[in-house]
Amino acid sequence: MKKIINDPNRVVSDMLRGIAAVNPKVEYFPEAEVIASKEKREKVGVISGGGSGHEPAFGGYIGRGMLSAAVAGNVFASPSPDRIIKGIEEANGGKGVLAVIMNYSGDLMNFDMAKEMAEMEGIDVEIVVVKDDVAVPDREDATGRRGIAGTLLVHKVAGAKAEAGGTLAEVAAVAQKAIDRVRTMGMSMSSCTIPAVGKPGFALGDDEIEIGMGIHGEPGIERTGVKSAKELAAILIEKITADYDYSGSEVAVMVNGLGATPLMELYILAGEAEAVLKEKGIRPWRWFVGNYMTSLEMAGCSITLLKLDDELKELIDAPCEAPAFRV
Amino acid sequence: MQMTSAEYVDCLRAAATLLNENKDYITELDAATGDGDHWANMNMGFVRLMEMSEELAALPVSDLFKKIAMTMMSVIGGSAGVLYGSAYLKAAAAAKDAQAIDLPLLRDILRAQLEGIMSRGKAQPGFKTMVDPLHQAVDAMERAMEEGKNEAEVLSAMRDGAEAGMKATADMEAMRGRACYQPDKGVGHLDPGAVTMWYQLQTLADFLLKEGNAV
């Protein structure tokens, strides 16, 4: 294992300290592994959280127009309710707090419990759950579809609505609207190593890729040989549009890297995606290309589409001061 | 039987030891269908509880359970932490102001823990989780008590139920957690969370069945 770390068991604290050290607008609360905006105003707080290892998610997305606080769990593990409550308290400006989380069993339970405990303290909390990964069938009976990179677009929309003075119910409603209209499909080309474990979580051959793998290495749809950027753009977008009808719509598009894939390759993929979308009559309104939701040093990518209307366009375009999200 | 807080902590110590001895086994089970970190997280929780054992042993039953809840929740973290946290908070409510745990109270505590875990995890028996051993343990215990069995028989029934529930997870399809993303839904593998739950129920029953304990 070659990593720029001090102690494999302290990577989360050390990373959060770094995020706070370089951003004077946020504060780090080490006992709760929370990063929060120092700016306290009367507005709905928008928070997120989940396992670490997905940087800049979520500590990099704190700033005016996006998140108020982020709660970090250990690498790939949900934060506990006591940590989440600290995040809720720091984000609370008196108008309640919306937690935008991803659909994993651990996050659902921990945020649910934190919500109950915060409500006992008199803070209104709503939770919305992102489930954008079309590689997994959505099921009512099981945990179902995972949340991945599309989550950042939901954060953006919710944060902008809160900034514009929306009530908790309004911010939650617009976040849910974005969740209903966002879909993502990804692929991976290499494994990743949780620092405390010290060895890769799974193995992919040199000439192998996995379509639909999750951002923690969860199994995808199929393992196949290496594909060209053109083929990948077609495969990923086909899977997305088979799940949700984007034809004739204006969309926000995110081309996301998983950590080890160079921006050169993401731009090559974005160019191919643009051609595929044009062919399908889907009109990109705004593009986001970069490492938004990573999986440690995994190589690979995902493509996300969010169907826009006038309200969502305005919220996506609204100014945002989060260091890792530029409009 | 009359089990004091100090004796409950002795049970936890036995569970901590059994857990500690089975590092490779649990980690292997978990690596097959999950993240491979279940043992490490559970062990961290039990190590911390043992560091606090003197303080815990001196608490009234209800406060003991509350303290265990908060400790497991924050130290174990992830899914298991919040589930055991919910279980022990329900146990604390069930214990009310009891000075010691007798057999009917133990049954009520286990039933409350089961309900706490099922409601927090929105899980049912058969989902291939820690619910399965606990569910069968409580059912078997209640049945034995209704049939008027003696204490040793009731505790043995609880132990056997827990073991059967744990073993049954091998054939189940996972409905919660990471194993449900596997193409085979983990069929053929025991659920690691069910095994660590079984360790705790097993050590509880064995402690109470041992002569001279909890009298």
HADDOCK unambig.tbl for C-alpha pairs under 7 A between the chains (distance, minus, plus):
assign (segid A and resid 77 and name CA) (segid B and resid 78 and name CA) 5.05 0.50 0.50
assign (segid A and resid 78 and name CA) (segid B and resid 77 and name CA) 6.76 0.50 0.50
assign (segid A and resid 78 and name CA) (segid B and resid 78 and name CA) 4.46 0.50 0.50
assign (segid A and resid 79 and name CA) (segid B and resid 77 and name CA) 6.24 0.50 0.50
assign (segid A and resid 79 and name CA) (segid B and resid 78 and name CA) 6.20 0.50 0.50
assign (segid A and resid 80 and name CA) (segid B and resid 73 and name CA) 6.26 0.50 0.50
assign (segid A and resid 80 and name CA) (segid B and resid 74 and name CA) 5.49 0.50 0.50
assign (segid A and resid 80 and name CA) (segid B and resid 77 and name CA) 5.10 0.50 0.50
assign (segid A and resid 80 and name CA) (segid B and resid 78 and name CA) 6.48 0.50 0.50
assign (segid A and resid 80 and name CA) (segid B and resid 82 and name CA) 6.76 0.50 0.50
assign (segid A and resid 82 and name CA) (segid B and resid 74 and name CA) 6.63 0.50 0.50
assign (segid A and resid 105 and name CA) (segid B and resid 79 and name CA) 6.85 0.50 0.50
assign (segid A and resid 105 and name CA) (segid B and resid 176 and name CA) 6.48 0.50 0.50
assign (segid A and resid 105 and name CA) (segid B and resid 177 and name CA) 5.30 0.50 0.50
assign (segid A and resid 106 and name CA) (segid B and resid 78 and name CA) 5.42 0.50 0.50
assign (segid A and resid 106 and name CA) (segid B and resid 79 and name CA) 4.23 0.50 0.50
assign (segid A and resid 109 and name CA) (segid B and resid 82 and name CA) 6.82 0.50 0.50
assign (segid A and resid 109 and name CA) (segid B and resid 120 and name CA) 6.13 0.50 0.50
assign (segid A and resid 109 and name CA) (segid B and resid 121 and name CA) 6.30 0.50 0.50
assign (segid A and resid 110 and name CA) (segid B and resid 82 and name CA) 5.99 0.50 0.50
assign (segid A and resid 142 and name CA) (segid B and resid 175 and name CA) 4.63 0.50 0.50
assign (segid A and resid 142 and name CA) (segid B and resid 176 and name CA) 5.97 0.50 0.50
assign (segid A and resid 143 and name CA) (segid B and resid 175 and name CA) 6.62 0.50 0.50
assign (segid A and resid 143 and name CA) (segid B and resid 176 and name CA) 5.57 0.50 0.50
assign (segid A and resid 218 and name CA) (segid B and resid 181 and name CA) 6.66 0.50 0.50
assign (segid A and resid 219 and name CA) (segid B and resid 181 and name CA) 6.44 0.50 0.50
assign (segid A and resid 219 and name CA) (segid B and resid 182 and name CA) 6.13 0.50 0.50
